[in-house]
C-alpha cells in the first residue's frame, strides 16, 4: 500500500495534479499546469495606432521621392570664362538640379538669351550659370580702351593674374640704365584676360585703361619696357 501511494502521488504531480496524501484516490487539479498558456488580450487602440504610424511613414516616403524627382535642366559652364569674354554655345552644357534648391540659374530653354553676351565676372568651369553673371554691356565701355601688354615672367607677379584684377602698368628703365631718380610713370588698369605665348614663354595681358592713357601704355608696351604689378584684391 505504501509503494502504491508513492507511485500514485508521483504520477499525479507529473501531469500537474495535486494528490491528497491521506487519500490518493482524490485528485485536485492544479491552478497552473505545464500546458497552461496565458492568453494576452490585444488592445484595438494600440493596433490602430501602429497602423496609423505605418500609413504616415509611407505617405512621407512617397512625398520625399516625388520631391526629389522634381528637377529642371539648367545651363552649366563647361570651361573657364574670363571676365569680359563673349559667351559661346561651346562654353555651356546642361545639368539637372532640384527645382526647389533655390539656386539662381538659367533654364536650358533660355540658352539663346545668354549666348553672345559677355561675362560680367570670371565664371569657373562647372558653375551653374547665374543670370547676373552675364551682361550685354560692350567691352570696352565708353571712356576705356583695351590694350594688350606682353611681358616676360620676370615682369609679372608670381601670383597668377585673374580677370578683374586691378593692376598698374609701370614704366621700367633699359637694362643698362641706372635706377631712375624720380618715381616711375604708372598707369592703372584692369585685367580682362591673360594668354601665355608658348614659343617665347611670355604672357600677353589684355587690360582696360583710361582712353587718354592708352597711347602711352601701348607705345611703352611695344618696347617691352614695362612691368605689371598687382594691387589689392580686397573689396
NUPALUM-704816 format. One record per atom (N, C-alpha, C): x, y, z; residue in one letter; atom name; residue number from 1. Coordinates in steps of 0.1 Angstrom, whole numbers. Layout:
      xx      yy      zz   rest   atom    nr
       X       Y       Z      A     CA   NUM
...
REM end
This chain:
      xx      yy      zz   rest   atom    nr
       8     -12       0      X      N     1
       0       0       0      X     CA     1
       9      13       0      X      C     1
      19      12       8      X      N     2
      28      24       8      X     CA     2
      34      27      -5      X      C     2
      39      16     -12      X      N     3
      45      18     -25      X     CA     3
      35      23     -35      X      C     3
      23      18     -34      X      N     4
      12      22     -44      X     CA     4
       9      37     -42      X      C     4
       9      41     -29      X      N     5
       6      55     -26      X     CA     5
      16      64     -32      X      C     5
      29      60     -31      X      N     6
      40      68     -36      X     CA     6
      40      69     -51      X      C     6
      37      58     -58      X      N     7
      36      58     -73      X     CA     7
      24      67     -77      X      C     7
      13      67     -70      X      N     8
       1      75     -74      X     CA     8
       4      90     -73      X      C     8
      11      93     -62      X      N     9
      15     107     -59      X     CA     9
      24     113     -70      X      C     9
      35     105     -73      X      N    10
      44     109     -83      X     CA    10
      38     110     -97      X      C    10
      29     101    -101      X      N    11
      22     102    -114      X     CA    11
      13     114    -115      X      C    11
       7     117    -104      X      N    12
      -2     129    -104      X     CA    12
       5     142    -105      X      C    12
      17     143     -99      X      N    13
      25     155    -100      X     CA    13
      30     157    -114      X      C    13
      33     146    -120      X      N    14
      39     147    -134      X     CA    14
      29     153    -143      X      C    14
      16     150    -141      X      N    15
       6     156    -150      X     CA    15
       0     168    -145      X      C    15
       5     174    -134      X      N    16
       0     187    -129      X     CA    16
     -12     186    -120      X      C    16
     -14     174    -113      X      N    17
     -25     173    -104      X     CA    17
     -20     172     -90      X      C    17
     -27     177     -80      X      N    18
     -24     176     -66      X     CA    18
     -31     164     -61      X      C    18
     -24     156     -53      X      N    19
     -30     144     -47      X     CA    19
     -31     146     -32      X      C    19
     -42     142     -27      X      N    20
     -44     143     -12      X     CA    20
     -35     132      -6      X      C    20
     -25     135       2      X      N    21
     -17     125       8      X     CA    21
     -24     114      16      X      C    21
     -35     119      22      X      N    22
     -43     109      31      X     CA    22
     -52     101      22      X      C    22
     -56     106      11      X      N    23
     -65      98       2      X     CA    23
     -60      99     -12      X      C    23
     -51      90     -17      X      N    24
     -45      91     -30      X     CA    24
     -55      91     -41      X      C    24
     -67      86     -38      X      N    25
     -77      84     -49      X     CA    25
     -84      97     -52      X      C    25
     -82     108     -44      X      N    26
     -88     121     -46      X     CA    26
     -77     130     -53      X      C    26
     -80     134     -65      X      N    27
     -71     143     -72      X     CA    27
     -77     157     -73      X      C    27
     -68     167     -71      X      N    28
     -72     181     -72      X     CA    28
     -64     187     -84      X      C    28
     -71     192     -93      X      N    29
     -64     198    -105      X     CA    29
     -58     211    -100      X      C    29
     -45     213    -104      X      N    30
     -37     225    -101      X     CA    30
     -42     237    -109      X      C    30
     -41     248    -103      X      N    31
     -45     260    -110      X     CA    31
     -36     263    -122      X      C    31
     -23     260    -121      X      N    32
     -13     262    -132      X     CA    32
      -7     249    -135      X      C    32
      -7     245    -147      X      N    33
      -1     232    -152      X     CA    33
       9     236    -162      X      C    33
      17     226    -166      X      N    34
      28     228    -176      X     CA    34
      23     232    -189      X      C    34
      11     228    -192      X      N    35
       5     231    -205      X     CA    35
      -4     243    -205      X      C    35
      -5     250    -194      X      N    36
     -13     262    -193      X     CA    36
      -7     273    -201      X      C    36
     -14     281    -208      X      N    37
     -10     293    -215      X     CA    37
     -18     305    -211      X      C    37
     -10     316    -209      X      N    38
     -17     328    -205      X     CA    38
     -22     335    -218      X      C    38
     -34     338    -218      X      N    39
     -39     345    -230      X     CA    39
     -37     360    -229      X      C    39
     -31     366    -240      X      N    40
     -28     380    -240      X     CA    40
     -39     387    -248      X      C    40
     -45     397    -242      X      N    41
     -56     404    -249      X     CA    41
     -50     415    -257      X      C    41
     -52     416    -270      X      N    42
     -47     426    -278      X     CA    42
     -57     438    -278      X      C    42
     -51     450    -274      X      N    43
     -59     462    -273      X     CA    43
     -61     468    -287      X      C    43
     -73     470    -292      X      N    44
     -76     476    -305      X     CA    44
     -70     490    -307      X      C    44
     -69     498    -296      X      N    45
     -64     511    -297      X     CA    45
     -49     511    -301      X      C    45
     -41     502    -295      X      N    46
     -27     502    -298      X     CA    46
     -25     497    -313      X      C    46
     -33     487    -317      X      N    47
     -32     482    -330      X     CA    47
     -35     493    -341      X      C    47
     -45     500    -338      X      N    48
     -49     511    -347      X     CA    48
     -38     522    -348      X      C    48
     -32     525    -336      X      N    49
     -21     535    -336      X     CA    49
      -9     530    -345      X      C    49
      -6     517    -344      X      N    50
       5     512    -351      X     CA    50
       3     513    -366      X      C    50
     -10     509    -370      X      N    51
     -13     510    -384      X     CA    51
     -12     525    -389      X      C    51
     -17     534    -381      X      N    52
     -17     548    -385      X     CA    52
      -2     553    -387      X      C    52
       7     549    -378      X      N    53
      21     553    -380      X     CA    53
      27     547    -393      X      C    53
      24     535    -396      X      N    54
      29     529    -408      X     CA    54
      24     537    -420      X      C    54
      11     541    -420      X      N    55
       5     548    -431      X     CA    55
      12     562    -433      X      C    55
      14     569    -421      X      N    56
      21     582    -422      X     CA    56
      35     581    -428      X      C    56
      42     570    -423      X      N    57
      56     568    -429      X     CA    57
      56     566    -444      X      C    57
      46     558    -448      X      N    58
      46     555    -463      X     CA    58
      42     568    -471      X      C    58
      33     576    -466      X      N    59
      29     588    -473      X     CA    59
      41     598    -473      X      C    59
      49     599    -462      X      N    60
      60     608    -461      X     CA    60
      71     603    -471      X      C    60
      73     590    -472      X      N    61
      84     585    -481      X     CA    61
      80     588    -495      X      C    61
      67     586    -499      X      N    62
      63     589    -512      X     CA    62
      64     603    -516      X      C    62
      61     612    -506      X      N    63
      62     627    -509      X     CA    63
      77     631    -511      X      C    63
      86     624    -503      X      N    64
     100     627    -504      X     CA    64
     105     623    -518      X      C    64
     102     611    -522      X      N    65
     106     607    -535      X     CA    65
     101     616    -546      X      C    65
      88     619    -546      X      N    66
      83     628    -556      X     CA    66
      90     642    -556      X      C    66
      93     647    -544      X      N    67
     101     660    -544      X     CA    67
     114     659    -550      X      C    67
     121     648    -548      X      N    68
     134     646    -554      X     CA    68
     133     645    -569      X      C    68
     122     640    -574      X      N    69
     121     638    -588      X     CA    69
     117     651    -596      X      C    69
     114     662    -588      X      N    70
     111     675    -594      X     CA    70
     123     682    -597      X      C    70
     129     679    -609      X      N    71
     142     685    -613      X     CA    71
     140     693    -625      X      C    71
     149     702    -628      X      N    72
     149     710    -640      X     CA    72
     162     711    -647      X      C    72
     163     713    -660      X      N    73
     175     713    -667      X     CA    73
     180     728    -668      X      C    73
     193     730    -664      X      N    74
     198     744    -664      X     CA    74
     211     744    -671      X      C    74
     216     756    -674      X      N    75
     229     758    -681      X     CA    75
     241     758    -671      X      C    75
     251     751    -674      X      N    76
     263     750    -666      X     CA    76
     275     753    -675      X      C    76
     285     761    -669      X      N    77
     297     765    -677      X     CA    77
     306     752    -678      X      C    77
     310     749    -691      X      N    78
     318     738    -693      X     CA    78
     333     741    -693      X      C    78
     337     753    -694      X      N    79
     351     757    -693      X     CA    79
     352     771    -687      X      C    79
     363     774    -682      X      N    80
     365     788    -675      X     CA    80
     362     799    -685      X      C    80
     354     809    -680      X      N    81
     351     820    -689      X     CA    81
     357     833    -681      X      C    81
     365     840    -688      X      N    82
     371     852    -682      X     CA    82
     362     863    -682      X      C    82
     363     873    -673      X      N    83
     355     885    -673      X     CA    83
     357     892    -686      X      C    83
     346     896    -692      X      N    84
     346     903    -704      X     CA    84
     346     894    -717      X      C    84
     348     881    -715      X      N    85
     348     872    -726      X     CA    85
     334     869    -731      X      C    85
     333     869    -744      X      N    86
     320     866    -750      X     CA    86
     316     851    -748      X      C    86
     304     849    -744      X      N    87
     299     835    -742      X     CA    87
     295     829    -755      X      C    87
     300     817    -757      X      N    88
     296     809    -769      X     CA    88
     288     797    -765      X      C    88
     282     790    -775      X      N    89
     275     778    -772      X     CA    89
     284     767    -767      X      C    89
     297     767    -771      X      N    90
     306     757    -767      X     CA    90
     310     759    -752      X      C    90
     308     770    -746      X      N    91
     311     773    -732      X     CA    91
     301     767    -723      X      C    91
     290     762    -728      X      N    92
     279     758    -720      X     CA    92
     275     744    -721      X      C    92
     270     738    -711      X      N    93
     265     724    -711      X     CA    93
     252     724    -702      X      C    93
     246     713    -700      X      N    94
     234     712    -692      X     CA    94
     236     703    -680      X      C    94
     227     705    -670      X      N    95
     227     697    -658      X     CA    95
     213     697    -652      X      C    95
     210     686    -645      X      N    96
     197     686    -638      X     CA    96
     199     690    -624      X      C    96
     191     699    -619      X      N    97
     191     703    -605      X     CA    97
     177     702    -599      X      C    97
     177     701    -586      X      N    98
     164     701    -579      X     CA    98
     157     715    -581      X      C    98
     144     714    -585      X      N    99
     137     726    -588      X     CA    99
     135     735    -576      X      C    99
     135     729    -564      X      N   100
     133     736    -551      X     CA   100
     146     740    -544      X      C   100
     158     738    -551      X      N   101
     171     741    -545      X     CA   101
     173     756    -542      X      C   101
     166     764    -549      X      N   102
     168     779    -547      X     CA   102
     180     784    -553      X      C   102
     186     777    -563      X      N   103
     198     782    -570      X     CA   103
     194     791    -582      X      C   103
     200     803    -582      X      N   104
     198     812    -593      X     CA   104
     204     805    -606      X      C   104
     197     804    -616      X      N   105
     201     796    -628      X     CA   105
     194     801    -640      X      C   105
     199     796    -652      X      N   106
     193     799    -665      X     CA   106
     188     786    -670      X      C   106
     176     786    -674      X      N   107
     170     773    -679      X     CA   107
     175     771    -693      X      C   107
     176     758    -697      X      N   108
     181     754    -710      X     CA   108
     173     761    -721      X      C   108
     160     763    -719      X      N   109
     152     769    -729      X     CA   109
     156     784    -732      X      C   109
     164     790    -722      X      N   110
     168     804    -724      X     CA   110
     182     805    -728      X      C   110
     188     794    -734      X      N   111
     202     795    -738      X     CA   111
     205     806    -748      X      C   111
     196     808    -757      X      N   112
     198     818    -768      X     CA   112
     199     832    -762      X      C   112
     194     834    -750      X      N   113
     194     848    -744      X     CA   113
     208     851    -738      X      C   113
     216     841    -736      X      N   114
     230     843    -730      X     CA   114
     241     842    -740      X      C   114
     239     833    -750      X      N   115
     249     832    -760      X     CA   115
     251     845    -767      X      C   115
     264     849    -768      X      N   116
     267     862    -775      X     CA   116
     269     873    -765      X      C   116
     264     871    -752      X      N   117
     267     881    -742      X     CA   117
     281     879    -736      X      C   117
     285     888    -727      X      N   118
     298     887    -721      X     CA   118
     297     884    -706      X      C   118
     308     878    -701      X      N   119
     308     875    -687      X     CA   119
     311     888    -679      X      C   119
     302     891    -669      X      N   120
     304     903    -661      X     CA   120
     314     900    -650      X      C   120
     317     888    -647      X      N   121
     327     884    -637      X     CA   121
     333     871    -642      X      C   121
     345     867    -637      X      N   122
     350     854    -640      X     CA   122
     341     843    -636      X      C   122
     339     833    -645      X      N   123
     330     822    -642      X     CA   123
     338     809    -644      X      C   123
     340     802    -632      X      N   124
     348     789    -633      X     CA   124
     340     778    -640      X      C   124
     347     769    -645      X      N   125
     341     757    -651      X     CA   125
     334     749    -641      X      C   125
     322     744    -645      X      N   126
     314     736    -636      X     CA   126
     304     744    -628      X      C   126
     304     757    -630      X      N   127
     295     766    -622      X     CA   127
     281     766    -629      X      C   127
     270     765    -621      X      N   128
     257     768    -627      X     CA   128
     256     782    -631      X      C   128
     253     785    -643      X      N   129
     253     798    -648      X     CA   129
     243     807    -641      X      C   129
     247     818    -635      X      N   130
     239     827    -628      X     CA   130
     235     838    -638      X      C   130
     222     842    -639      X      N   131
     218     852    -649      X     CA   131
     225     866    -646      X      C   131
     229     868    -633      X      N   132
     236     881    -630      X     CA   132
     251     881    -634      X      C   132
     256     869    -639      X      N   133
     270     868    -642      X     CA   133
     272     872    -657      X      C   133
     262     874    -664      X      N   134
     263     878    -678      X     CA   134
     258     892    -680      X      C   134
     263     899    -690      X      N   135
     258     912    -693      X     CA   135
     259     915    -708      X      C   135
     251     924    -713      X      N   136
     251     927    -727      X     CA   136
     260     940    -729      X      C   136
     266     945    -719      X      N   137
     275     957    -720      X     CA   137
     287     953    -729      X      C   137
     290     963    -737      X      N   138
     301     961    -746      X     CA   138
     314     964    -739      X      C   138
     325     956    -741      X      N   139
     338     959    -735      X     CA   139
     347     962    -747      X      C   139
     355     973    -746      X      N   140
     355     983    -735      X     CA   140
     343     992    -736      X      C   140
     339     997    -724      X      N   141
     328    1007    -724      X     CA   141
     334    1021    -727      X      C   141
     325    1030    -728      X      N   142
     329    1044    -732      X     CA   142
     339    1049    -722      X      C   142
     350    1055    -727      X      N   143
     360    1061    -718      X     CA   143
     371    1052    -715      X      C   143
     370    1039    -719      X      N   144
     381    1029    -716      X     CA   144
     386    1024    -730      X      C   144
     398    1019    -729      X      N   145
     404    1013    -741      X     CA   145
     411    1000    -737      X      C   145
     409     990    -746      X      N   146
     415     976    -743      X     CA   146
     429     976    -750      X      C   146
     439     973    -742      X      N   147
     453     973    -747      X     CA   147
     459     959    -743      X      C   147
     467     954    -752      X      N   148
     474     941    -749      X     CA   148
     489     945    -745      X      C   148
     493     940    -734      X      N   149
     507     942    -729      X     CA   149
     514     929    -728      X      C   149
     525     927    -735      X      N   150
     532     914    -735      X     CA   150
     545     916    -727      X      C   150
     547     908    -716      X      N   151
     558     909    -707      X     CA   151
     564     895    -705      X      C   151
     576     895    -700      X      N   152
     582     882    -696      X     CA   152
     578     879    -682      X      C   152
     581     866    -678      X      N   153
     576     862    -664      X     CA   153
     583     870    -653      X      C   153
     595     876    -657      X      N   154
     602     884    -647      X     CA   154
     596     897    -644      X      C   154
     587     901    -652      X      N   155
     580     914    -650      X     CA   155
     565     912    -647      X      C   155
     562     900    -642      X      N   156
     549     897    -637      X     CA   156
     550     893    -622      X      C   156
     539     895    -614      X      N   157
     540     889    -601      X     CA   157
     539     874    -601      X      C   157
     544     867    -591      X      N   158
     544     853    -591      X     CA   158
     529     848    -589      X      C   158
     521     856    -583      X      N   159
     507     852    -582      X     CA   159
     500     854    -596      X      C   159
     494     843    -601      X      N   160
     488     845    -614      X     CA   160
     477     855    -614      X      C   160
     477     863    -625      X      N   161
     467     873    -627      X     CA   161
     454     867    -631      X      C   161
     443     873    -626      X      N   162
     429     868    -629      X     CA   162
     421     880    -635      X      C   162
     412     876    -643      X      N   163
     403     886    -649      X     CA   163
     396     894    -638      X      C   163
     396     907    -639      X      N   164
     390     916    -629      X     CA   164
     401     922    -619      X      C   164
     413     917    -619      X      N   165
     423     922    -611      X     CA   165
     427     936    -614      X      C   165
     429     944    -604      X      N   166
     434     958    -606      X     CA   166
     449     958    -606      X      C   166
     455     963    -616      X      N   167
     470     963    -617      X     CA   167
     475     977    -621      X      C   167
     488     979    -620      X      N   168
     494     991    -625      X     CA   168
     505     987    -636      X      C   168
     505     994    -647      X      N   169
     515     993    -657      X     CA   169
     526    1003    -654      X      C   169
     538     997    -651      X      N   170
     549    1005    -646      X     CA   170
     560    1007    -657      X      C   170
     564    1019    -659      X      N   171
     575    1021    -669      X     CA   171
     588    1017    -662      X      C   171
     596    1009    -669      X      N   172
     609    1004    -664      X     CA   172
     620    1009    -673      X      C   172
     632    1011    -667      X      N   173
     644    1016    -674      X     CA   173
     650    1005    -683      X      C   173
     658    1009    -692      X      N   174
     666     999    -700      X     CA   174
     675     991    -691      X      C   174
     679     979    -696      X      N   175
     688     971    -688      X     CA   175
     700     977    -683      X      C   175
     707     986    -692      X      N   176
     719     992    -688      X     CA   176
     718    1005    -681      X      C   176
     706    1010    -680      X      N   177
     703    1023    -674      X     CA   177
     704    1022    -658      X      C   177
     708    1034    -653      X      N   178
     707    1035    -638      X     CA   178
     693    1035    -633      X      C   178
     691    1032    -621      X      N   179
     678    1033    -615      X     CA   179
     673    1048    -616      X      C   179
     660    1050    -619      X      N   180
     655    1063    -620      X     CA   180
     655    1071    -607      X      C   180
     659    1083    -607      X      N   181
     659    1092    -595      X     CA   181
     644    1094    -591      X      C   181
     636    1098    -600      X      N   182
     622    1100    -597      X     CA   182
     614    1087    -598      X      C   182
     602    1088    -592      X      N   183
     593    1076    -593      X     CA   183
     589    1073    -608      X      C   183
     587    1061    -611      X      N   184
     584    1057    -625      X     CA   184
     570    1061    -628      X      C   184
     567    1063    -641      X      N   185
     554    1066    -646      X     CA   185
     546    1053    -646      X      C   185
     534    1054    -641      X      N   186
     525    1043    -639      X     CA   186
     511    1046    -645      X      C   186
     504    1036    -648      X      N   187
     490    1037    -653      X     CA   187
     482    1026    -647      X      C   187
     471    1030    -642      X      N   188
     462    1020    -636      X     CA   188
     454    1013    -647      X      C   188
     451    1000    -644      X      N   189
     444     992    -654      X     CA   189
     437     980    -647      X      C   189
     428     974    -655      X      N   190
     421     963    -650      X     CA   190
     423     951    -660      X      C   190
     426     939    -654      X      N   191
     429     928    -663      X     CA   191
     416     922    -669      X      C   191
     416     919    -681      X      N   192
     405     913    -688      X     CA   192
     408     898    -691      X      C   192
     420     895    -695      X      N   193
     424     881    -698      X     CA   193
     439     881    -699      X      C   193
     444     868    -698      X      N   194
     458     866    -699      X     CA   194
     460     854    -709      X      C   194
     471     855    -717      X      N   195
     474     844    -727      X     CA   195
     489     842    -727      X      C   195
     492     829    -725      X      N   196
     506     825    -725      X     CA   196
     511     822    -739      X      C   196
     522     828    -743      X      N   197
     528     826    -756      X     CA   197
     539     815    -754      X      C   197
     535     803    -759      X      N   198
     544     791    -756      X     CA   198
     558     793    -762      X      C   198
     559     798    -774      X      N   199
     572     799    -781      X     CA   199
     582     807    -773      X      C   199
     577     818    -767      X      N   200
     587     827    -760      X     CA   200
     585     827    -745      X      C   200
     575     820    -740      X      N   201
     572     819    -726      X     CA   201
     569     833    -720      X      C   201
     564     842    -729      X      N   202
     559     855    -724      X     CA   202
     544     854    -723      X      C   202
     539     864    -716      X      N   203
     524     865    -713      X     CA   203
     519     878    -719      X      C   203
     508     877    -726      X      N   204
     501     889    -731      X     CA   204
     489     891    -721      X      C   204
     489     902    -715      X      N   205
     478     906    -706      X     CA   205
     469     917    -713      X      C   205
     457     914    -715      X      N   206
     447     924    -720      X     CA   206
     442     931    -708      X      C   206
     444     945    -709      X      N   207
     439     953    -698      X     CA   207
     431     965    -703      X      C   207
     422     969    -694      X      N   208
     414     981    -697      X     CA   208
     421     993    -691      X      C   208
     424    1004    -698      X      N   209
     430    1016    -693      X     CA   209
     421    1028    -697      X      C   209
     424    1039    -691      X      N   210
     417    1051    -695      X     CA   210
     421    1054    -709      X      C   210
     411    1059    -717      X      N   211
     413    1062    -731      X     CA   211
     425    1071    -733      X      C   211
     426    1081    -725      X      N   212
     437    1091    -727      X     CA   212
     451    1086    -723      X      C   212
     452    1074    -717      X      N   213
     464    1068    -713      X     CA   213
     468    1056    -723      X      C   213
     459    1053    -731      X      N   214
     460    1041    -739      X     CA   214
     472    1042    -749      X      C   214
     475    1054    -755      X      N   215
     486    1055    -764      X     CA   215
     499    1053    -757      X      C   215
     501    1059    -745      X      N   216
     513    1058    -738      X     CA   216
     516    1043    -734      X      C   216
     505    1037    -729      X      N   217
     507    1023    -725      X     CA   217
     510    1014    -737      X      C   217
     504    1016    -748      X      N   218
     506    1008    -760      X     CA   218
     520    1010    -765      X      C   218
     525    1023    -765      X      N   219
     538    1026    -771      X     CA   219
     549    1020    -761      X      C   219
     547    1021    -748      X      N   220
     557    1016    -739      X     CA   220
     557    1001    -739      X      C   220
     545     995    -741      X      N   221
     545     980    -741      X     CA   221
     552     975    -753      X      C   221
     552     982    -764      X      N   222
     559     977    -776      X     CA   222
     574     976    -774      X      C   222
     579     984    -765      X      N   223
     594     984    -762      X     CA   223
     597     973    -752      X      C   223
     587     966    -746      X      N   224
     589     957    -735      X     CA   224
     595     963    -723      X      C   224
     594     976    -722      X      N   225
     599     983    -710      X     CA   225
     588     986    -700      X      C   225
     581     976    -697      X      N   226
     570     978    -687      X     CA   226
     570     966    -678      X      C   226
     565     968    -666      X      N   227
     562     957    -657      X     CA   227
     548     958    -652      X      C   227
     542     947    -648      X      N   228
     528     948    -643      X     CA   228
     528     944    -628      X      C   228
     522     952    -620      X      N   229
     522     949    -605      X     CA   229
     507     948    -601      X      C   229
     505     939    -592      X      N   230
     491     936    -588      X     CA   230
     487     944    -575      X      C   230
     476     951    -576      X      N   231
     471     958    -565      X     CA   231
     462     949    -556      X      C   231
     457     955    -545      X      N   232
     450     947    -536      X     CA   232
     437     941    -542      X      C   232
     434     929    -538      X      N   233
     421     922    -543      X     CA   233
     411     924    -532      X      C   233
     414     930    -521      X      N   234
     404     932    -511      X     CA   234
     393     942    -516      X      C   234
     381     938    -513      X      N   235
     370     946    -518      X     CA   235
     367     957    -507      X      C   235
REM end
